[in-house]
Amino acid sequence: MNPSADRARQIQRHIADVLRRNWDPLSVADHPETSDEYDSYVGGVYRLLETNASAKQVAEHLVASRPKGWAMRTPRQRRSCPSPRSS
């Protein structure tokens, strides 16, 4: 196998994990059946990171890329106001 391609896949898996655990605007991280919910964002984040984008640029990309109906809640807001799925 190509070591460069293997490394790229490993980084992309890590990005997907970070999006689920830390970004998670839909509060689906605790639901295994939704483990691929944010996979469509991985490529864009990966490309940004390849160009040494800042955390702010990545955050702006994620906000701009999300569907309009998604509420963007902070981790603190998610803890204090659970999503309808967790009720």
N, C-alpha and C positions, 0 to 999 in steps of 0.2 A: 504494500500500500504506500501511497504517497504521504510522507511525514507532514508536509505542508497542509494537505487536505485534511489529514487526521487532526492536526492542531486547529484548523479552522472549525471543524465540526465540534471539537471539544469546547472551544470558545463560544460557539453558538449555543451549545447545550447549557453552558454556564449563564449566558445572557438570558435564555428562556427561564432558567431557575430564578435569577435575580428579578426578572419581571414578575414572576408569580409570587415570590416571597416579599418583595419590597415595593413594587409599583402597585399591582393588583387593584385597579380602580373598581373592579366588579366584585371584589371580596370573594373570589373563588378558590383561593389558595388551599383551603381546607377540604376541597372537594376533588378527590382523585379523578373523577370522571371528566373534569374540566382541565386536566393537566396541559392540554394543548391550546387553551383559550387565547393566549397571547403570541403564539408561534408566528403569526403573520407580521409581528413587529420586530422579530429577531434580525432579519436581513438588514433592515434600515439602521438599527442600532449598531450592528456589526460594521456596516459600511462607515458610519460616523466614527466609530472607535478606530477604524483603520486609518482615518485621516487626523487622528489625535484631537477629536472634538472634545470640547469641555463638557462637564456635567450639565451645565446650563443649556448647551446646545442639544444634548441628548434629551433633556427634559422638555425643551421647546418642541423638539421633533415628536415626542410621544404625545404631547398635548395637541399638536396640530394634526396628528395622524388618527386620533381617536374618533369614533363615530360621534356625531353631534349630541346624541341623547345620553351619552355617558356622563355621569357626574364624577368629577375628580375629587376624591376625598383623601385627606391626609391619613396616615396611620392613626393619629390621635382621634380624628373624627370617626374612623371605622370602629375603634374601640368603644367610643362613647355612644355611638349611634349605629348599632348592628344593621347589616343589610337585611332586606326582607327574607332572603334565603336562610339566614341563621336564626330567625325568630321562631 
